[in-house]
């Protein structure tokens, strides 16, 4: 008893131990150069010291998983009733996850300098990160990662270089296969992270051929044997170990160790940035300031004791789930006995006659003597207490409040709800969900940082990436570590879900009342490229024909050759073949914009024929002069349509010549 009380006291006084002075035990400094025997001893000691926390978390994780799957009831304990339950936990958690992961978390890349060159590199990195998110199916992994955090108290992603793919991959790891330093509060400050892995003996020999003899001696000649081993990570190095065999040990492969003095390199970068050089030659060999373990660990409700959450909304609602299950069984029992029961007296009716009565309850009953009321009676059912029904509803409501997933948030509508009440409930739920969103966004910043770090270390050669361009056309991006400019930063904008819902509702009301401009409306709904979308909206309202020619027609559209845009495309083909083309007599703004788009394309920019470029410049200048003369001589017509009157001043604006 005294020993138990001592353990309890030590548990509650764990934080107090930190403020005491002196050492706990003498240990060698763990390094990759340590002898294998010493390294095995230290790693085994680390694992043993953190096994207690791992075991406690695994018990909680297994129980939470059963609740999520609806397997929390032991059906063997229900001989005479159904193990009735209603899995509110599953329903609410999936509602929350659908809200959190409904929108892709786009990174915001901040350029290193306020120059055109830096902004071009910013756009290039933005394209790369968006492509990598899609290429790694991160929408699915993101959802599962967040689900892990709610069910298992942590969600685990890992970044790893794949030799077969010749690129890095982002993997979702089962938290049950991860053991973390018991004193850690995040990935970086953790002394170590251990991943439990399993491969066939044949695969292990292929991965670590130098240890073939030791492996065969320990695990026999059968190459199909499954072998459990560990991957032990610190910030500085990684060790692969099975039993007493060190399979491999090496410095952190995801860090460029050629960078000797990071502080000196950063100081050099800051000095160059102050001079605002247009071309800032890359000095840094890593994106991160220090090497890190390749794990991104998400923890939501954390009090700072360990890296694991101290609780989750899912766990807080588990007691409510137990009550709901019990109340549902009570109601189910009552429904089974809702018709009451007949009681037949053996003094008047034999057992065989009673069986006939049960099989045909509508048949008449004959008594040779005695009172019929004494022979057969009926026990009426007991009416279930309204308290049971009310408690069921109250418990469900409390679970919804705890998790932030009321019916309004799930898209349901109660008969007695008002619009104002629904909005208040929904905003309250979204506010709760936003608590998780803020933590998730910070971890996603780390994930995007890892994407850049891996590219910085491994993308020495140019990678050719296929992108989906406008209108489904294929586009290509050339990307290498040289495109990652020193001083570039990545953030993930925290999208406050509750505020966003309110903001969009207000935007719709203001737009309907004519109190909001198109760009403000597009920004409120966070559409991609809001300025372009607003421009299209205005153009469509002012001149539908110009909108049609500009956005809905190309060279493959029947009749396109007769439009100003079609004529511009014909002119471009002819001039690229070296022909001299006269200016288009019916030139308009759309015609010149098409020329402007063409000369910005890589095909034209890489053109080395000076004569063709000069021909383009002369042609475009003639058409600009012609448009100016046309607008000055014609002017707004007194009899023009009101929509045309609004359009003419816009056309009369000076047209800047595209830079060739």
HUUR-V581791 format. One record per residue. N is the residue number from 1. D_CENTER is the distance of its C-alpha to the mean C-alpha in Angstrom with 2 decimals. Layout:
BEGIN
n=N d_center=D_CENTER
n=N d_center=D_CENTER
END
This chain:
BEGIN
n=1 d_center=48.85
n=2 d_center=49.17
n=3 d_center=46.67
n=4 d_center=44.06
n=5 d_center=44.68
n=6 d_center=44.34
n=7 d_center=40.90
n=8 d_center=39.75
n=9 d_center=41.18
n=10 d_center=39.47
n=11 d_center=36.08
n=12 d_center=36.46
n=13 d_center=37.97
n=14 d_center=35.30
n=15 d_center=34.36
n=16 d_center=38.07
n=17 d_center=38.52
n=18 d_center=36.59
n=19 d_center=39.29
n=20 d_center=42.13
n=21 d_center=43.69
n=22 d_center=44.45
n=23 d_center=42.68
n=24 d_center=41.57
n=25 d_center=42.32
n=26 d_center=43.20
n=27 d_center=40.72
n=28 d_center=40.57
n=29 d_center=37.92
n=30 d_center=35.49
n=31 d_center=35.55
n=32 d_center=34.93
n=33 d_center=38.69
n=34 d_center=39.74
n=35 d_center=41.94
n=36 d_center=40.24
n=37 d_center=42.19
n=38 d_center=41.15
n=39 d_center=37.51
n=40 d_center=37.47
n=41 d_center=39.14
n=42 d_center=36.73
n=43 d_center=33.57
n=44 d_center=35.10
n=45 d_center=35.99
n=46 d_center=32.46
n=47 d_center=31.10
n=48 d_center=33.96
n=49 d_center=33.40
n=50 d_center=29.77
n=51 d_center=30.38
n=52 d_center=31.20
n=53 d_center=27.82
n=54 d_center=26.14
n=55 d_center=28.51
n=56 d_center=27.97
n=57 d_center=24.18
n=58 d_center=24.60
n=59 d_center=26.97
n=60 d_center=24.55
n=61 d_center=21.66
n=62 d_center=24.06
n=63 d_center=25.31
n=64 d_center=21.97
n=65 d_center=21.09
n=66 d_center=24.45
n=67 d_center=23.85
n=68 d_center=20.54
n=69 d_center=22.43
n=70 d_center=25.48
n=71 d_center=27.69
n=72 d_center=28.76
n=73 d_center=32.26
n=74 d_center=34.89
n=75 d_center=36.50
n=76 d_center=39.55
n=77 d_center=40.53
n=78 d_center=41.04
n=79 d_center=44.37
n=80 d_center=45.51
n=81 d_center=42.37
n=82 d_center=38.96
n=83 d_center=36.07
n=84 d_center=34.64
n=85 d_center=31.22
n=86 d_center=28.58
n=87 d_center=25.05
n=88 d_center=23.83
n=89 d_center=21.28
n=90 d_center=19.46
n=91 d_center=19.73
n=92 d_center=18.50
n=93 d_center=15.52
n=94 d_center=14.27
n=95 d_center=15.05
n=96 d_center=13.04
n=97 d_center=9.85
n=98 d_center=10.59
n=99 d_center=10.99
n=100 d_center=8.03
n=101 d_center=5.53
n=102 d_center=8.53
n=103 d_center=8.00
n=104 d_center=6.29
n=105 d_center=6.18
n=106 d_center=9.47
n=107 d_center=11.40
n=108 d_center=14.93
n=109 d_center=17.49
n=110 d_center=20.74
n=111 d_center=23.86
n=112 d_center=26.26
n=113 d_center=29.21
n=114 d_center=30.29
n=115 d_center=31.62
n=116 d_center=31.07
n=117 d_center=30.49
n=118 d_center=27.70
n=119 d_center=26.04
n=120 d_center=26.32
n=121 d_center=24.65
n=122 d_center=21.90
n=123 d_center=21.35
n=124 d_center=21.54
n=125 d_center=18.87
n=126 d_center=16.60
n=127 d_center=17.31
n=128 d_center=16.81
n=129 d_center=13.35
n=130 d_center=12.22
n=131 d_center=14.15
n=132 d_center=12.84
n=133 d_center=9.16
n=134 d_center=10.87
n=135 d_center=13.46
n=136 d_center=11.41
n=137 d_center=9.76
n=138 d_center=6.30
n=139 d_center=5.29
n=140 d_center=7.44
n=141 d_center=6.89
n=142 d_center=3.43
n=143 d_center=5.76
n=144 d_center=8.60
n=145 d_center=7.77
n=146 d_center=7.67
n=147 d_center=10.63
n=148 d_center=12.35
n=149 d_center=12.42
n=150 d_center=14.18
n=151 d_center=16.45
n=152 d_center=17.29
n=153 d_center=17.05
n=154 d_center=14.82
n=155 d_center=11.74
n=156 d_center=12.56
n=157 d_center=11.25
n=158 d_center=14.21
n=159 d_center=15.22
n=160 d_center=18.47
n=161 d_center=20.94
n=162 d_center=22.03
n=163 d_center=25.69
n=164 d_center=25.89
n=165 d_center=23.06
n=166 d_center=24.29
n=167 d_center=20.81
n=168 d_center=18.21
n=169 d_center=15.56
n=170 d_center=12.39
n=171 d_center=13.07
n=172 d_center=11.87
n=173 d_center=14.99
n=174 d_center=16.79
n=175 d_center=17.54
n=176 d_center=21.05
n=177 d_center=21.62
n=178 d_center=20.91
n=179 d_center=23.73
n=180 d_center=23.34
n=181 d_center=26.19
n=182 d_center=27.22
n=183 d_center=27.81
n=184 d_center=24.47
n=185 d_center=22.25
n=186 d_center=19.52
n=187 d_center=18.94
n=188 d_center=21.32
n=189 d_center=24.23
n=190 d_center=24.19
n=191 d_center=27.41
n=192 d_center=25.91
n=193 d_center=23.19
n=194 d_center=24.53
n=195 d_center=22.85
n=196 d_center=25.06
n=197 d_center=25.37
n=198 d_center=27.69
n=199 d_center=29.40
n=200 d_center=32.74
n=201 d_center=35.67
n=202 d_center=35.95
n=203 d_center=32.40
n=204 d_center=33.06
n=205 d_center=36.29
n=206 d_center=34.60
n=207 d_center=32.04
n=208 d_center=34.76
n=209 d_center=38.09
n=210 d_center=40.01
n=211 d_center=39.59
n=212 d_center=40.86
n=213 d_center=44.13
n=214 d_center=42.66
n=215 d_center=40.15
n=216 d_center=42.89
n=217 d_center=45.22
n=218 d_center=42.79
n=219 d_center=41.23
n=220 d_center=43.96
n=221 d_center=44.44
n=222 d_center=42.19
n=223 d_center=39.23
n=224 d_center=37.13
n=225 d_center=37.01
n=226 d_center=33.55
n=227 d_center=33.28
n=228 d_center=30.91
n=229 d_center=30.31
n=230 d_center=28.14
n=231 d_center=26.14
n=232 d_center=26.97
n=233 d_center=25.10
n=234 d_center=26.28
n=235 d_center=25.22
n=236 d_center=28.28
n=237 d_center=28.69
n=238 d_center=27.74
n=239 d_center=30.20
n=240 d_center=30.27
n=241 d_center=32.74
n=242 d_center=34.31
n=243 d_center=37.09
n=244 d_center=39.39
n=245 d_center=38.39
n=246 d_center=36.33
n=247 d_center=34.82
n=248 d_center=33.59
n=249 d_center=32.91
n=250 d_center=31.82
n=251 d_center=30.42
n=252 d_center=26.67
n=253 d_center=26.15
n=254 d_center=23.08
n=255 d_center=25.36
n=256 d_center=28.11
n=257 d_center=31.11
n=258 d_center=33.40
n=259 d_center=32.25
n=260 d_center=34.98
n=261 d_center=34.93
n=262 d_center=31.58
n=263 d_center=33.18
n=264 d_center=35.88
n=265 d_center=33.51
n=266 d_center=31.42
n=267 d_center=34.72
n=268 d_center=35.78
n=269 d_center=32.64
n=270 d_center=33.06
n=271 d_center=36.72
n=272 d_center=36.01
n=273 d_center=33.42
n=274 d_center=36.10
n=275 d_center=38.40
n=276 d_center=35.80
n=277 d_center=36.62
n=278 d_center=35.47
n=279 d_center=34.81
n=280 d_center=33.25
n=281 d_center=33.66
n=282 d_center=30.89
n=283 d_center=32.16
n=284 d_center=29.16
n=285 d_center=28.21
n=286 d_center=24.93
n=287 d_center=22.03
n=288 d_center=21.75
n=289 d_center=24.93
n=290 d_center=25.33
n=291 d_center=24.36
n=292 d_center=21.54
n=293 d_center=20.63
n=294 d_center=17.84
n=295 d_center=15.52
n=296 d_center=12.51
n=297 d_center=13.23
n=298 d_center=11.53
n=299 d_center=14.38
n=300 d_center=14.62
n=301 d_center=18.34
n=302 d_center=20.14
n=303 d_center=23.80
n=304 d_center=23.98
n=305 d_center=26.04
n=306 d_center=23.82
n=307 d_center=20.31
n=308 d_center=19.77
n=309 d_center=19.17
n=310 d_center=22.60
n=311 d_center=21.51
n=312 d_center=18.75
n=313 d_center=19.12
n=314 d_center=19.25
n=315 d_center=22.19
n=316 d_center=23.93
n=317 d_center=24.26
n=318 d_center=25.66
n=319 d_center=29.25
n=320 d_center=28.90
n=321 d_center=27.81
n=322 d_center=30.99
n=323 d_center=33.11
n=324 d_center=31.73
n=325 d_center=32.54
n=326 d_center=36.03
n=327 d_center=36.76
n=328 d_center=35.73
n=329 d_center=38.15
n=330 d_center=40.86
n=331 d_center=40.52
n=332 d_center=40.50
n=333 d_center=43.73
n=334 d_center=45.32
n=335 d_center=44.55
n=336 d_center=46.16
n=337 d_center=49.33
n=338 d_center=49.30
n=339 d_center=52.57
n=340 d_center=54.48
n=341 d_center=56.77
n=342 d_center=60.36
n=343 d_center=62.76
n=344 d_center=65.78
n=345 d_center=68.85
n=346 d_center=70.42
n=347 d_center=73.83
n=348 d_center=73.97
n=349 d_center=71.69
n=350 d_center=71.32
n=351 d_center=68.02
n=352 d_center=68.59
n=353 d_center=69.32
n=354 d_center=66.18
n=355 d_center=64.07
n=356 d_center=65.66
n=357 d_center=64.85
n=358 d_center=61.18
n=359 d_center=60.94
n=360 d_center=62.65
n=361 d_center=62.11
n=362 d_center=64.06
n=363 d_center=67.29
n=364 d_center=70.21
n=365 d_center=71.13
n=366 d_center=74.82
n=367 d_center=76.26
n=368 d_center=79.77
n=369 d_center=80.22
n=370 d_center=78.43
n=371 d_center=76.09
n=372 d_center=73.01
n=373 d_center=70.96
n=374 d_center=71.73
n=375 d_center=70.72
n=376 d_center=67.30
n=377 d_center=65.13
n=378 d_center=61.55
n=379 d_center=59.10
n=380 d_center=56.88
n=381 d_center=53.14
n=382 d_center=51.99
n=383 d_center=49.80
n=384 d_center=46.38
n=385 d_center=46.14
n=386 d_center=44.15
n=387 d_center=42.81
n=388 d_center=40.79
n=389 d_center=39.23
n=390 d_center=38.55
n=391 d_center=37.02
n=392 d_center=34.64
n=393 d_center=33.43
n=394 d_center=33.32
n=395 d_center=31.22
n=396 d_center=28.68
n=397 d_center=28.58
n=398 d_center=28.17
n=399 d_center=25.23
n=400 d_center=23.53
n=401 d_center=24.36
n=402 d_center=23.15
n=403 d_center=19.68
n=404 d_center=19.48
n=405 d_center=19.60
n=406 d_center=23.01
n=407 d_center=24.25
n=408 d_center=23.80
n=409 d_center=20.04
n=410 d_center=20.05
n=411 d_center=22.18
n=412 d_center=25.45
n=413 d_center=28.64
n=414 d_center=31.50
n=415 d_center=35.07
n=416 d_center=36.09
n=417 d_center=33.09
n=418 d_center=33.62
n=419 d_center=31.23
n=420 d_center=31.33
n=421 d_center=30.67
n=422 d_center=27.67
n=423 d_center=26.15
n=424 d_center=26.91
n=425 d_center=25.33
n=426 d_center=22.15
n=427 d_center=21.89
n=428 d_center=22.58
n=429 d_center=19.76
n=430 d_center=17.22
n=431 d_center=18.71
n=432 d_center=18.08
n=433 d_center=14.42
n=434 d_center=14.20
n=435 d_center=15.43
n=436 d_center=12.25
n=437 d_center=10.19
n=438 d_center=12.52
n=439 d_center=12.10
n=440 d_center=8.32
n=441 d_center=8.90
n=442 d_center=11.71
n=443 d_center=10.09
n=444 d_center=7.68
n=445 d_center=11.15
n=446 d_center=12.52
n=447 d_center=10.23
n=448 d_center=11.35
n=449 d_center=14.72
n=450 d_center=14.88
n=451 d_center=14.45
n=452 d_center=17.38
n=453 d_center=19.30
n=454 d_center=19.32
n=455 d_center=20.47
n=456 d_center=23.02
n=457 d_center=24.46
n=458 d_center=24.47
n=459 d_center=24.64
n=460 d_center=28.37
n=461 d_center=29.10
n=462 d_center=27.67
n=463 d_center=24.81
n=464 d_center=25.15
n=465 d_center=21.93
n=466 d_center=22.22
n=467 d_center=20.36
n=468 d_center=20.62
n=469 d_center=22.95
n=470 d_center=24.54
n=471 d_center=25.70
n=472 d_center=24.19
n=473 d_center=26.33
n=474 d_center=25.40
n=475 d_center=25.09
n=476 d_center=25.09
n=477 d_center=23.80
n=478 d_center=25.74
n=479 d_center=23.80
n=480 d_center=25.06
n=481 d_center=25.06
n=482 d_center=27.73
n=483 d_center=25.29
n=484 d_center=23.49
n=485 d_center=25.87
n=486 d_center=26.84
n=487 d_center=25.70
n=488 d_center=22.57
n=489 d_center=19.71
n=490 d_center=15.97
n=491 d_center=14.34
n=492 d_center=11.29
n=493 d_center=13.00
n=494 d_center=12.63
n=495 d_center=12.65
n=496 d_center=15.02
n=497 d_center=14.59
n=498 d_center=18.24
n=499 d_center=19.68
n=500 d_center=17.85
n=501 d_center=19.38
n=502 d_center=22.75
n=503 d_center=22.64
n=504 d_center=22.11
n=505 d_center=24.90
n=506 d_center=27.17
n=507 d_center=26.50
n=508 d_center=27.58
n=509 d_center=30.67
n=510 d_center=31.65
n=511 d_center=31.21
n=512 d_center=33.41
n=513 d_center=35.97
n=514 d_center=36.02
n=515 d_center=34.91
n=516 d_center=31.77
n=517 d_center=31.64
n=518 d_center=29.42
n=519 d_center=27.38
n=520 d_center=26.69
n=521 d_center=25.64
n=522 d_center=23.18
n=523 d_center=21.70
n=524 d_center=21.42
n=525 d_center=19.30
n=526 d_center=17.22
n=527 d_center=18.24
n=528 d_center=17.84
n=529 d_center=21.12
n=530 d_center=22.71
n=531 d_center=26.10
n=532 d_center=26.55
n=533 d_center=25.73
n=534 d_center=28.15
n=535 d_center=30.76
n=536 d_center=30.66
n=537 d_center=31.05
n=538 d_center=34.09
n=539 d_center=35.62
n=540 d_center=35.42
n=541 d_center=37.22
n=542 d_center=39.86
n=543 d_center=40.61
n=544 d_center=39.12
n=545 d_center=41.18
n=546 d_center=39.77
n=547 d_center=36.22
n=548 d_center=37.09
n=549 d_center=38.57
n=550 d_center=35.80
n=551 d_center=32.64
n=552 d_center=33.80
n=553 d_center=36.42
n=554 d_center=36.54
n=555 d_center=39.27
n=556 d_center=38.73
n=557 d_center=39.22
n=558 d_center=42.82
n=559 d_center=44.84
n=560 d_center=42.40
n=561 d_center=45.21
n=562 d_center=47.11
n=563 d_center=44.45
n=564 d_center=44.31
n=565 d_center=40.95
n=566 d_center=42.44
n=567 d_center=45.52
n=568 d_center=43.45
n=569 d_center=41.81
n=570 d_center=45.29
n=571 d_center=46.59
n=572 d_center=43.81
n=573 d_center=44.60
n=574 d_center=48.29
n=575 d_center=47.95
n=576 d_center=45.76
n=577 d_center=48.72
n=578 d_center=51.00
n=579 d_center=52.62
n=580 d_center=53.89
n=581 d_center=52.46
n=582 d_center=54.08
n=583 d_center=51.99
n=584 d_center=50.73
n=585 d_center=53.18
n=586 d_center=50.72
n=587 d_center=48.09
n=588 d_center=45.46
n=589 d_center=42.28
n=590 d_center=40.05
n=591 d_center=42.34
n=592 d_center=41.97
n=593 d_center=38.21
n=594 d_center=38.03
n=595 d_center=40.14
n=596 d_center=37.90
n=597 d_center=34.81
n=598 d_center=36.79
n=599 d_center=38.10
n=600 d_center=34.62
n=601 d_center=33.59
n=602 d_center=33.72
n=603 d_center=36.55
n=604 d_center=38.77
n=605 d_center=37.69
n=606 d_center=38.66
n=607 d_center=41.95
n=608 d_center=44.89
n=609 d_center=47.69
n=610 d_center=48.88
n=611 d_center=51.18
n=612 d_center=48.41
n=613 d_center=46.35
n=614 d_center=49.52
n=615 d_center=50.23
n=616 d_center=46.79
n=617 d_center=47.35
n=618 d_center=50.82
n=619 d_center=49.76
n=620 d_center=46.93
n=621 d_center=49.28
n=622 d_center=51.93
n=623 d_center=49.55
n=624 d_center=48.36
n=625 d_center=52.03
n=626 d_center=52.78
n=627 d_center=50.03
n=628 d_center=51.34
n=629 d_center=54.89
n=630 d_center=53.80
n=631 d_center=52.03
n=632 d_center=54.92
n=633 d_center=57.64
n=634 d_center=56.11
n=635 d_center=54.35
n=636 d_center=53.12
n=637 d_center=55.44
n=638 d_center=57.20
n=639 d_center=56.73
n=640 d_center=53.15
n=641 d_center=50.55
n=642 d_center=48.76
n=643 d_center=45.44
n=644 d_center=47.19
n=645 d_center=48.65
n=646 d_center=45.18
n=647 d_center=44.19
n=648 d_center=47.23
n=649 d_center=46.63
n=650 d_center=43.21
n=651 d_center=44.94
n=652 d_center=47.67
n=653 d_center=45.36
n=654 d_center=46.07
n=655 d_center=44.14
n=656 d_center=43.03
n=657 d_center=43.82
n=658 d_center=40.83
n=659 d_center=40.94
n=660 d_center=41.88
END
